[in-house]
Amino acid sequence: MSLQTEFDFELPMGYVDKDGNLHKKGTMRLATAIDEITILSDMRVQSNEAYIVIVLLVRVITRLGTLPAINTNVIENLFTADLSYLQAFYRQINESGHTRKEFTCPHCNESFELDLATLGGD
């Protein structure tokens, strides 16, 4: 049995670069202890604690579309729906090691499982 450390995702909206290209599909790796420790010394995080999510996502997103690199400018310019999706995706893969999550239907109380990696797509 091998450990999966990278997970593909598809953003609900997508990142639009300066040339108007849409980037929706990406890859996020599992976070390490050093990822979470290092961001605490970042000056942007020290002056605004809410910035922690931006710096953390820059460290763990390894690919987004055809962008050559992921930096804070990319994450800062994501649509809010995409940022929320990535935060939930980060929590899911780092807490459970997979992208599947169980839900309960509010109408019939039946349990079902969804793959969060596929929720962003059309």
C-alpha positions in Angstrom: 0.0 0.0 0.0 1.4 3.4 -1.0 0.7 6.8 0.5 -1.0 9.2 -1.9 0.6 12.7 -1.4 -0.8 14.6 -4.4 -4.5 15.2 -5.3 -6.0 16.6 -8.4 -8.8 19.2 -8.2 -11.0 21.3 -10.4 -12.0 24.8 -9.3 -15.6 25.8 -9.5 -14.9 29.1 -11.3 -11.2 29.1 -12.3 -8.4 31.5 -12.2 -8.2 34.0 -15.1 -4.6 35.1 -15.9 -3.5 38.4 -17.3 -4.0 37.1 -20.9 -7.6 36.0 -20.2 -6.8 32.3 -20.1 -8.9 30.2 -17.7 -7.1 27.7 -15.4 -9.3 25.3 -13.5 -7.5 22.0 -13.1 -4.7 21.7 -10.6 -2.9 19.5 -8.1 -2.4 20.0 -4.3 0.0 18.1 -2.2 -0.3 17.1 1.4 1.1 19.7 3.8 4.0 19.0 6.0 4.8 20.3 9.4 7.4 22.7 8.0 4.7 24.1 5.7 2.5 25.1 8.6 5.5 26.3 10.7 7.2 28.3 8.1 4.2 30.4 7.2 4.1 31.8 10.8 7.3 33.7 10.2 6.0 35.3 7.0 5.7 39.1 7.5 2.3 39.2 5.7 0.9 36.6 8.1 2.4 38.4 11.1 0.7 41.7 10.1 -2.6 40.1 9.0 -3.4 36.6 10.4 -6.1 36.1 7.7 -3.3 36.0 5.1 -2.2 32.6 6.4 -4.5 30.7 4.0 -2.9 32.6 1.0 0.7 31.7 2.0 -0.3 28.1 2.9 -2.0 27.5 -0.4 0.9 28.9 -2.4 3.1 26.2 -0.7 0.8 23.2 -1.3 -0.7 23.9 -4.7 1.8 22.4 -7.1 0.0 23.0 -10.4 -2.9 25.1 -11.7 -3.7 24.8 -15.4 -0.7 25.8 -17.5 0.6 28.4 -15.1 4.4 28.2 -14.8 4.3 28.9 -11.0 1.8 29.5 -8.2 2.5 32.6 -6.2 0.5 34.9 -3.8 -0.7 37.0 -6.7 -2.5 34.0 -8.2 -4.1 33.0 -4.9 -5.1 36.6 -4.0 -6.9 36.9 -7.4 -9.0 33.7 -7.1 -12.7 34.1 -7.0 -14.1 33.7 -3.5 -15.8 30.4 -4.4 -12.5 29.0 -5.6 -10.7 30.1 -2.4 -13.4 28.5 -0.3 -13.2 25.3 -2.3 -9.4 25.1 -1.9 -9.7 25.6 1.8 -12.2 22.8 2.2 -10.1 20.6 -0.2 -7.0 21.3 1.9 -8.7 20.4 5.1 -10.2 17.2 3.6 -7.0 15.8 2.2 -4.8 16.7 5.2 -7.3 15.4 7.8 -8.3 12.2 6.0 -5.7 11.5 3.3 -8.3 11.3 0.6 -10.8 13.5 -1.3 -14.0 11.6 -0.4 -16.3 13.0 2.2 -19.5 11.6 3.6 -22.7 13.7 3.7 -26.2 13.2 4.9 -29.2 14.3 2.9 -31.2 16.8 4.9 -34.5 15.6 3.3 -34.3 11.8 3.7 -31.4 11.4 6.1 -29.6 9.0 3.8 -25.8 9.0 3.9 -23.9 9.4 0.7 -20.3 10.0 -0.3 -19.0 12.6 -2.7 -15.5 13.1 -4.1 -14.5 16.7 -3.4 -12.0 16.6 -6.3 -14.9 16.4 -8.8 -17.2 19.0 -7.1 -15.6 22.0 -8.8 -16.1 20.9 -12.4 -19.1 21.4 -14.6 
